[in-house]
């Protein structure tokens, strides 16, 4: 890590472990980067991360304080909650129920779902509203062949009864298009989750732009799809090999986001 991570580590409040503080800093940086990319929706949507160092049956995660814009999220004001939505760190901020319902369902069901990102971007929602979903006909979408799950729209996600259906539709995949709703990405860590989401969002942007142009689309053969790099085993390499940490750090530098300013 860079951008003042050492300075920020020295400013750790005693109530947070070193591991949790590191996660809080990285998650706050992710919120700021999502804001920089313009993927925010007023004060809505969420990015969550599971608190490390706990027993498997004690799943707690960090979520944004409801009512603050992503540009106001810091490592200190992230809210720590459990799978029942109880605030565990004495935070004065409330938690958005829709965020709790979606994210807690995934964190509870998937041991590998350490981080979850959900958005309502224009491109993501536009593709989610099309019956055919995302097509395998652009540079980025072919990388996601057979990696995306779909969940039918049931209205605003505030009903706990929807959780089993959402989890069942997600299965073991790490990308989910919530029909008529938006996009969701899961990751084993924040950089990996972010880059996975970026790829899906980029694919949706290109499809939306292509559909706005006259003339027939240019299809991609299945043989090309199957030969596309990062589609198979390469897509599941450890983070230190797939470069996601380096890309995440580079984008933080590009956006001028410093860890020591996120305390």
N, C-alpha and C positions, 0 to 999 in steps of 0.2 A: 504494500500500500504506500501511497505518497500523499501529496497535498496536505501536509501538516498532521499526518496520522500520529506521529510520535508526540507532538505537542498536545493533540487532543487526548491521547491516552493518559497523559499526565494530569489532565483535568477531570479524570473520572471521579464521580461522586462515590463515596464509600458504600452506598447501598447497592451498587451494581458490581457484579463480578467483572473481572477483566474480559472474559468471553462475552458476557452480555453487553458490556460497554462497546466492545469492538463491533458486535452485531448492530447495536443501536446506531453507531456512527455510519456504518455501511448502509443501513436501511434508510437513514435520514438522507444520505447522499443520493440514494436511488430515487427517493421522493423528489429531490431537487432536480435530478436529471430528467425525470419524467415531465416535470414542470417545464424544463428548458426545451424539451422536444415538443411541447404543446399538446401533450396527451391528457391533460387534466379536464375535469368536468366540474367547474365551480369548486365546492368543497367535498364532492362525492368521489366514489370509487376508492379502492384500497390497495395497498401493498403490505403483505404481512410476512413475518419471519418467525420461525419457531425458536424459542429461547433454548440455548444449548445447556448441556450439563445436567439435564433432568432425567428422571426415570422415564422409560417408554410409556408408562401408564399415567404420567404427569405431563401432559402436553399443554404448554403455555406458549402464547405467541404475542408478538408486538404488532400494534395496529396504530394508524394515525388517529390523533385526537379529533373527534368530529366537531366541525365548525371552523377549523383552521384550513387555510389554503396550503397546498403542497409546499409552496415557498416559505411557509412558516413552520414547517415540521423540523424539529431538532432531535438530537439523540436523547436529550433529557425529557422532552414532552411526549415522546411516543408512549402509548398506553400498553401495559402488560395485562393480558386477560387470559382466562382459561377457556376450556371448551364450552362452558356454560355461559360465557359472556361476563363473568364476574371480573371487575377491575381489581388487580392484585397489588398494585404499586402505589395506591393512595392518590392516583391522578384525579384532578378536579374536572377533567374533561369527560364527556359522555362518549359512547361508542355507537356508531350507526348500526342499527339492527340488520339491515340488508347485508352489510359487510360482514358482520358476525356470522350470519346464517350461511353465506357462501363459503367464506374462508375457513370457518371452524369445521364445516363438513369435510372439506378436503384435507385439512391438517389431521383430523381424527381418523380418516380412512386410509391415508397414504403415509407410511413411515418415511418415504423418500421425498415427501412434499415439504421441504424445509422453508421454501419461499413461494408465495403466490401473488401474482399481479393481475388485476382486473381493471379494464378500462371501457370507456364509452366513446372512443374516437369516431370521427365521421366515417373514415374508411372502414374501420372494423364493424361498425354498426350497419353500414351500407351493405357490405358483403353478407353480414348475418341475416339481412332481410331478404336475400335472394334464395330462392328454393334450391338452387344448385350449389350454394355455398362457395367455397374457394376452389377455383379451377387449377389444374396442373398445366398452366400455359404461360408462366413467366419465370424469370430467373430464380426468384425466391420461392415461389409456390412449389416448384418441382422438388426443392429440398425438403419440403414438408409432406411429401406424399406418404399417406398412411400414418401420419403422426398427429392428425387432428381429430378430435372427437366433437360431437354435436349434442346439444341439449335443447329440447323444445321449450319455447317460451311459455311460462305459466303466470305471467304478470310480475309485479315487483316482488323480489325474492325476500319475503319477510316471514314465510311460513316454514316452520321446521319440518313439516311433512314432505316438503320438496327435497330435502337433503338426500334421502336414499336414492331418489331417481337421478339427481344430479351426479352423485358419486358413481352410480351404476353406468350412466352414460359416459362419464369420463374414463372409467376403466383404468388401465395402466398407462394411458397416454398423458403427455405433458402439455398439450395445447388443447384448448376447448373453445369452440365458437358457440356462444349462447345465442340461439336463434332469436332474431328481432331484438337483440339486447347488446351484445358486445363480445370482447375477446378476453381470454384468460390464459395465463401461462404459469407453469409450475417449474421449479428448479431445485437442484440439490444445494445451491448457494445463490447469492444475489447476482453476481456477474453472469452466471450461466442462465439464470431465469431471465435477466434483462435482455441478453442477446437473443435468446429464443423468442421472446416477445417481439423484439425489434424485427426479426425476420418475418414473423407472421404479420405484423402491422405493415411492413414494407410490401409484402405480397398483396395485401388488401388494397393499399394505395395504388399499386400498379394496375390491379384489376379494375378498380374504379375509374382510373384515368383511361384505360384502354376501352372500357365500355362506353365512355363518353364520345369516342371517335367513330366516324362513319366507316363502314366497310366491315367485312367478315374478320373474325379473329384468326390468328395463325396458330394451329394446334401444335402440340409437342407430342411426339410418339412415346409410347410406354417404354420402348427400349432406351430412349434418351433419359426418361425419368429414372429408370432403374440404374442407369450408369452415372447419375449425378453425384458428385462428391458430397460428403456430409449427410447423405441420406441413410446410409447403413451403419456399419460398425463405427465408422469415424465419428458419427454424431454422438456417440456415447463414451468418448474418451474422457479421462479425468481432466479437471479444469486446468491443471498446470500444463497439459498438452494441447488443449483445444484453443487456447489463447483468449478465452473470455475475460479473464482478469485483466489482461493487458489492454483489451479493447475498452473495458469498463473504465479503467484508469485513464486511458487516453481521452475518453469522452468527458470525464470529470474535469480534466485539464482544459479541454476545449471550451467547456461551459463555465470555467472559472470557479468551480466548486471545490472548496477546501474543507477538509475534515475539521480543522481547528476552528472553523467558523460555524460549525454545526453543533457545537456543544450545548 
